[in-house]
Amino acid sequence: MTDKPTLAVWKFASCDGCQLTLLDCEDELRAVTEAVTIASFPEASRAVLDGPYDLSLVEGSITTPADRARIQAVRQQSRTLVAIGACATAGGIQALRNFADVQALLETVYARPEDISTLATSTPIADHVTVDFELRGCPISKTQLLEVITAVLAGRKPNVWPSSVCLECKARGTPCIMVAHGTPCLGPVTQAGCGAICPAYGRGCYGCYGPMETPNTAALVDWLRGLGMAEAAIQRLFRTYNAAAPDFRQAGDRLGEGRHG
């Protein structure tokens, strides 16, 4: 047994990038391990302590019947459960299956599709269990992850800004690439947290952090049309890492129906 709070890290359908963010906390990792006992983290150690766990970090989306059942067990063992990354908070890039015929895909890809046990959709953790906090990103921000862990240990709400990437562009002195260069960008409707890396290098925001709080997707769609983008291209812009996030999904669906954003 341990007298320190216990931390468990869980993987569902994902690439492991958000879990690796914790291991990338090189300068801070020692302080983290001094504050908590890492009770279960297969990416880092074979050692596993029995639950319950004070804090569970859950990466990945739910894509199989087995994982749909497993997330229920994780929730039961976790006093606080935090979903980390685009897969866990919005279904991830694999949620593109939600717009396709999954059975047809199985028959195209696999020689024996009947051997594959999968769901027709990729869905976020919150669709299946109660989630105490969602940390956006693909991958998540190291700074925000440390803030969430610290906040949970201190018993307070995490201080993660709900503003857009545009604010981060202003903070680092990056001119608006849509205004200055006519470059399509999801920054005005995307949650801050990445530090506006892509616009700083002349690339439009991909929307890795998902929709910001109350995004005005209709206004952005009109702006993108004004840049000469075709409806299908705008739809693809919304259907990437966070295609199944409600605000992005609705914007994409409206474009697919041929109606204005």
Secondary structure as UniProt FT lines:
FT   STRAND          6..11
FT   HELIX           17..23
FT   TURN            26..28
FT   HELIX           29..35
FT   STRAND          37..40
FT   TURN            42..44
FT   STRAND          53..59
FT   STRAND          61..62
FT   HELIX           65..77
FT   STRAND          78..84
FT   HELIX           85..90
FT   HELIX           93..99
FT   HELIX           102..109
FT   HELIX           113..115
FT   HELIX           125..127
FT   STRAND          133..135
FT   TURN            138..139
FT   HELIX           142..154
FT   HELIX           165..171
FT   TURN            172..173
FT   HELIX           177..181
FT   HELIX           187..189
FT   STRAND          190..191
FT   HELIX           197..200
FT   TURN            201..202
FT   TURN            208..209
FT   HELIX           217..226
FT   TURN            227..228
FT   HELIX           231..238
FT   TURN            241..244
FT   HELIX           246..256
FT   TURN            257..258
//
